[in-house]
Amino acid sequence: MESDRQSSRLWPFLIGFFAPLIPAIFGLLYVIFIEPEGSSGAKKAIFTLVITPLVALGVLIIEYYFEKRVMMYGTLLSGLILMIPFLVWLMNGISNM
């Protein structure tokens, strides 16, 4: 019985963790393969870092509305992990002004 209960909580957590990454992966693939060759790697990284937290925030609001608490924890963890590089980049840019 315990294994069934734990697995039922694992899948929503994993869905919540990877859901914000899907649009970022598609966006990164678009920037890599469709955008002209002259674009820099920094532009691609910034695009990924900016779109993922926005999607995570939207998914988090939806999960809060439908009371999917375990899925919400996965999204919070994913958002925090992906926001750290963005905040480091932002603070580095502010300090160089």
N, C-alpha and C positions, 0 to 999 in steps of 0.2 A: 504494500500500500504506500509506503513512504516514497518509493522510487517513482510511482505514478504522480504523486503530488508534487514532487520536485521537478519532474520533467514538464508538468503543466505550467509551472512558473518560469521555467527556463526559456521556452519558446517566445512568450511575449517579451521577456527581457531582451532576447537577441533581436527580435523584430524591432523593438524600440531603439536598440543600439545601432542597427544598420540602416534603418529607414532614412535618417538624415544624410547618410553617405551616398545613397543611390543617385539623387540629382547632381551631387557634386562629381561623382564618377562620370555620369553622362556629360556634364559640363566640361570636365577635364578632357574627355575623349573628343568632344567637339572642338575645343581649343587646340588640341594637339593635331588632329587629322584634317580639320576643315579650314581653320584659320591660316592665312598666308604664312610663308616661311620666315618672314622678317620679324615675327614676334619673339620677344625674349622669354626665357624660362621664368623670370620673376613675375611677369604678367600672368602666366598660367598658375603659378602658386598663389598669387593674390586672389585670382578669380575663385579658386577652390576654397581658400580660407575665408572669403567673404560670403559665398553662397551657402556653405554648410551650416554655420550658426543660424542664419535666417530660416533655413528649412527646419532645423532642429527646434527653433522657437515655435514655428507654426505647428509642427507635429506635437510638441509638448502641450500647446493650448488645446489641440483636439483631444489628446489623451486625458487631460485634466477634465474636459467637458464630459467625456464618456466614462470617466472614473476608472481608467485602466492604470492602476497604480504601479504594477510591476513593469509595464511597458514604459511608464513615465520615468522610472528609475534608470532604465537603459538609455533613454533619450538624454536624460540629465548627464549621465556619465559620458556619453558620446559627445555631447555639446561641450562639456568641461575639458575633455581631452583635446578637442579641436580648437577651443578658444585660447588655450595657452599659447600656441605658436602665433596666433593673430595678435594677442596682447603684447607678446614680446616684440613682434615686428612693429606694432604701433608705438610702444614706448621707445624703441630704438629710433624710430623716425622722429618722434617728438624731441628726443634728446639731441638729435643732430641738427635741429632747426636753428 
